Amino acid sequence: MSRVLVTGGASGLGAALVAQFVAEGHQVLSTDVSVDGPDDGASYLKLDVRSPEDWAKAVEWCEQNWGGLDILINNAGVATGGRIDVESLEEWDRVVDINLMGVVRGCRAFTPVFKRQRSGHLVNTASAAGLVHPPMMSSYNTVKAGVVALSETLSHELHPYDVTVSVLCPSFFRTNLGDSIQGDDTQMGATARQLIEKSPRSAEDVAAGVIAGIKKKQFLIIPDRPALMAWRTKRFARPLYDRQMRKIAARARERAESGNG
């Protein structure tokens, strides 16, 4: 039985992961920005990933109640995106602070615990956008690629301490992530929300693939076929990948010039 902490655990993939870990009999601490959490069988703690103080409280909670932690899932995040000349710098600051620095803060907070234990598993939620980089998604692609880079770095850095690191890279799946979309590029936001809402995959589907990858201690966990195929196309058929990306960009230009973007 593992001791598991999940950030962003009140909804979406986080809630699905919490539910599946609880169902398997693990001790789970679900965290999110709300004061009160859902009745999901897990313990709950308010944790804003932008707050070093909240991270310190999470470490204290785990040490006092469990004597440590086995799996940290840095899952909290927001959706964003937009054309480079439309999306504001304020939106860049927001997504960097939550999606990238939130993961950094979590890793920094619990690495000393894992080093002392000489065990532990850091699981960082990135995205297929961390591996393949469609146009009109500069900020989101950038922070998710950063999470992949951070995870690879730590997989080597923490290996001497017997700490495992995984990074999750799913493609779009049905969740309430679209509700977090803000920013000035409303056309891009509407497109992203549509892709999320119309995906054939649920958060529960993705969570099952993620947990299977965690159990195998895989570094790169790509839990769905569309994400895997996109990544393979980029690696092994780069001219095809480039053509696909540029077609997307060309369609966006046509929409913008027709007055719909």
C-alpha positions as CSV (number, residue, x, y, z in Angstrom):
1,M,0.0,0.0,0.0
2,S,1.4,3.3,-1.1
3,R,1.1,6.8,0.4
4,V,0.0,9.1,-2.5
5,L,-0.4,12.9,-2.8
6,V,-2.3,14.2,-5.8
7,T,-2.4,17.9,-6.6
8,G,-5.4,19.2,-8.6
9,G,-7.3,16.3,-7.0
10,A,-10.8,17.8,-6.9
11,S,-11.6,17.4,-10.6
12,G,-10.5,16.1,-14.0
13,L,-7.6,13.7,-14.2
14,G,-6.6,14.4,-10.6
15,A,-10.0,13.3,-9.3
16,A,-9.9,10.2,-11.5
17,L,-6.4,9.3,-10.2
18,V,-7.5,9.8,-6.6
19,A,-10.6,7.6,-7.1
20,Q,-8.5,4.7,-8.7
21,F,-5.8,4.9,-6.0
22,V,-8.4,4.8,-3.3
23,A,-10.2,1.9,-4.9
24,E,-7.0,0.0,-4.9
25,G,-6.6,0.5,-1.1
26,H,-3.8,3.1,-1.1
27,Q,-3.6,6.0,1.4
28,V,-4.4,9.1,-0.6
29,L,-4.1,12.8,0.2
30,S,-6.1,14.8,-2.4
31,T,-5.2,18.5,-2.6
32,D,-6.6,21.5,-4.5
33,V,-7.2,25.2,-4.2
34,S,-10.6,25.0,-2.4
35,V,-10.8,24.9,1.3
36,D,-13.1,21.9,1.3
37,G,-12.6,18.8,-0.8
38,P,-14.9,16.3,-2.3
39,D,-16.2,13.2,-0.4
40,D,-14.1,10.7,-2.3
41,G,-12.6,8.5,0.3
42,A,-9.3,10.4,0.4
43,S,-7.9,12.8,3.0
44,Y,-7.9,16.4,1.8
45,L,-5.7,19.4,2.2
46,K,-6.0,22.8,0.6
47,L,-2.9,23.4,-1.6
48,D,-2.3,26.2,-4.0
49,V,0.7,25.1,-6.1
50,R,1.8,28.7,-6.4
51,S,2.3,28.9,-2.6
52,P,5.5,27.7,-1.1
53,E,3.8,27.9,2.3
54,D,1.1,25.5,1.2
55,W,3.8,23.1,-0.1
56,A,5.5,23.3,3.3
57,K,2.2,22.4,5.0
58,A,1.7,19.4,2.7
59,V,5.2,18.1,3.6
60,E,4.4,18.6,7.3
61,W,1.1,16.8,6.9
62,C,2.6,13.8,5.2
63,E,5.4,13.5,7.7
64,Q,3.1,13.9,10.7
65,N,0.3,11.6,9.5
66,W,2.2,9.0,7.4
67,G,5.8,9.4,8.3
68,G,6.7,10.2,4.7
69,L,5.4,9.8,1.2
70,D,5.7,7.3,-1.6
71,I,4.2,8.9,-4.7
72,L,3.8,12.6,-5.4
73,I,1.6,13.4,-8.4
74,N,2.1,17.0,-9.6
75,N,-1.1,17.2,-11.6
76,A,-2.6,20.6,-11.0
77,G,-2.7,22.8,-14.1
78,V,-4.7,25.2,-16.3
79,A,-5.4,25.2,-20.0
80,T,-4.2,28.2,-22.1
81,G,-2.9,29.0,-25.5
82,G,-3.0,31.6,-28.3
83,R,-1.2,33.2,-31.1
84,I,2.1,34.8,-30.0
85,D,1.0,38.3,-31.0
86,V,-2.5,37.9,-29.4
87,E,-2.0,36.1,-26.1
88,S,-0.9,38.6,-23.3
89,L,2.2,38.4,-21.2
90,E,0.0,38.3,-18.2
91,E,-1.4,35.0,-19.4
92,W,2.1,33.7,-20.0
93,D,3.0,34.6,-16.4
94,R,-0.1,32.8,-15.1
95,V,0.5,29.5,-17.0
96,V,4.2,29.5,-16.2
97,D,3.4,30.1,-12.5
98,I,0.9,27.3,-12.3
99,N,1.8,24.6,-14.9
100,L,5.6,24.8,-14.7
101,M,6.6,26.5,-11.4
102,G,3.8,24.6,-9.6
103,V,5.6,21.4,-10.6
104,V,9.0,22.8,-9.7
105,R,7.7,23.8,-6.2
106,G,6.3,20.3,-5.6
107,C,9.5,18.6,-6.7
108,R,11.6,20.9,-4.5
109,A,9.3,20.5,-1.5
110,F,9.3,16.6,-1.4
111,T,12.8,15.8,-2.8
112,P,14.4,16.1,0.6
113,V,11.8,13.7,2.0
114,F,12.5,11.2,-0.8
115,K,16.3,11.6,-0.3
116,R,16.0,10.9,3.4
117,Q,13.9,7.8,2.7
118,R,16.0,6.7,-0.2
119,S,12.8,6.0,-2.0
120,G,9.9,7.8,-3.7
121,H,8.3,8.4,-7.0
122,L,7.8,11.9,-8.6
123,V,5.0,11.8,-11.2
124,N,4.7,15.1,-13.2
125,T,1.7,15.8,-15.5
126,A,2.8,17.3,-18.7
127,S,0.9,16.8,-22.0
128,A,1.3,15.5,-25.5
129,A,1.9,19.3,-26.0
130,G,5.2,18.8,-24.2
131,L,6.4,16.4,-26.9
132,V,4.7,17.8,-30.1
133,H,4.2,21.5,-30.6
134,P,1.2,22.6,-32.6
135,P,0.9,26.2,-33.7
136,M,-1.2,28.8,-31.7
137,M,-0.2,27.1,-28.4
138,S,3.1,28.7,-27.6
139,S,2.6,29.2,-23.8
140,Y,1.0,25.8,-23.2
141,N,3.6,24.0,-25.3
142,T,6.4,25.8,-23.7
143,V,5.5,25.0,-20.1
144,K,4.6,21.4,-20.8
145,A,7.9,20.9,-22.6
146,G,9.5,22.4,-19.6
147,V,7.8,19.8,-17.4
148,V,9.2,17.1,-19.6
149,A,12.7,18.6,-19.4
150,L,12.5,19.0,-15.6
151,S,11.3,15.4,-15.3
152,E,14.1,14.0,-17.4
153,T,16.7,16.0,-15.5
154,L,15.4,14.8,-12.1
155,S,15.2,11.2,-13.3
156,H,19.0,11.3,-13.6
157,E,19.7,13.6,-10.7
158,L,17.7,11.5,-8.2
159,H,18.6,8.1,-9.4
160,P,21.5,7.7,-6.9
161,Y,18.8,8.1,-4.2
162,D,16.6,5.4,-5.6
163,V,13.9,7.9,-6.5
164,T,11.8,7.2,-9.6
165,V,10.5,10.0,-11.9
166,S,7.7,9.7,-14.5
167,V,6.2,12.3,-16.8
168,L,2.6,12.0,-18.1
169,C,1.9,13.1,-21.7
170,P,-1.8,12.5,-22.6
171,S,-3.6,14.1,-25.5
172,F,-7.0,15.8,-25.2
173,F,-9.6,14.0,-23.0
174,R,-13.0,15.0,-21.6
175,T,-12.6,17.1,-18.4
176,N,-13.4,20.5,-17.0
177,L,-10.0,21.8,-18.0
178,G,-11.6,24.0,-20.6
179,D,-13.2,26.0,-17.8
180,S,-9.7,27.3,-16.9
181,I,-9.1,28.8,-20.4
182,Q,-8.7,32.6,-20.2
183,G,-6.8,35.1,-22.2
184,D,-7.2,37.4,-25.2
185,D,-7.1,34.8,-28.0
186,T,-10.8,33.8,-27.7
187,Q,-10.8,32.0,-31.1
188,M,-8.0,29.7,-29.9
189,G,-9.7,29.2,-26.6
190,A,-12.9,28.1,-28.3
191,T,-11.0,25.6,-30.4
192,A,-9.2,24.1,-27.4
193,R,-12.5,23.8,-25.5
194,Q,-14.1,22.0,-28.4
195,L,-11.2,19.5,-28.6
196,I,-11.5,18.8,-24.9
197,E,-15.3,18.4,-24.8
198,K,-15.5,16.2,-28.0
199,S,-12.7,13.8,-27.1
200,P,-13.7,10.1,-27.0
201,R,-11.5,9.6,-24.0
202,S,-12.6,10.2,-20.4
203,A,-10.4,11.2,-17.5
204,E,-11.0,7.7,-16.1
205,D,-9.6,6.1,-19.3
206,V,-6.5,8.2,-19.1
207,A,-6.1,7.6,-15.3
208,A,-6.1,3.9,-15.9
209,G,-3.3,4.2,-18.4
210,V,-1.3,6.5,-16.1
211,I,-1.6,4.2,-13.1
212,A,-0.4,1.2,-15.2
213,G,2.6,3.3,-16.2
214,I,3.3,4.3,-12.6
215,K,3.3,0.7,-11.5
216,K,5.8,-0.2,-14.2
217,K,7.9,2.8,-13.2
218,Q,8.0,4.1,-16.8
219,F,9.6,7.4,-17.3
220,L,7.5,8.5,-20.3
221,I,3.9,7.6,-19.8
222,I,1.8,8.2,-23.0
223,P,-1.6,6.8,-22.0
224,D,-3.5,7.1,-25.3
225,R,-3.0,6.2,-28.9
226,P,-3.4,9.7,-30.5
227,A,-0.6,11.1,-28.3
228,L,1.6,8.1,-29.0
229,M,1.1,8.4,-32.8
230,A,1.7,12.1,-32.8
231,W,5.0,11.6,-30.9
232,R,6.1,8.8,-33.2
233,T,5.2,10.8,-36.3
234,K,7.4,13.7,-35.1
235,R,10.3,11.3,-34.3
236,F,10.2,9.0,-37.3
237,A,8.4,10.9,-40.0
238,R,9.4,14.5,-39.4
239,P,8.5,15.8,-42.9
240,L,4.9,14.5,-42.5
241,Y,4.7,16.0,-39.0
242,D,5.9,19.4,-40.3
243,R,3.3,19.3,-43.1
244,Q,0.5,18.6,-40.6
245,M,1.5,21.4,-38.3
246,R,1.8,23.9,-41.1
247,K,-1.7,22.9,-42.4
248,I,-3.0,23.8,-39.0
249,A,-1.3,27.1,-39.1
250,A,-2.5,27.9,-42.6
251,R,-6.1,27.2,-41.6
252,A,-5.7,29.5,-38.6
253,R,-4.4,32.2,-40.9
254,E,-7.4,31.8,-43.2
255,R,-9.8,32.1,-40.3
256,A,-8.1,35.2,-39.0
257,E,-8.1,36.9,-42.4
258,S,-11.7,36.1,-42.9
259,G,-12.6,37.9,-39.7
260,N,-13.4,34.9,-37.6
261,G,-10.2,34.9,-35.6
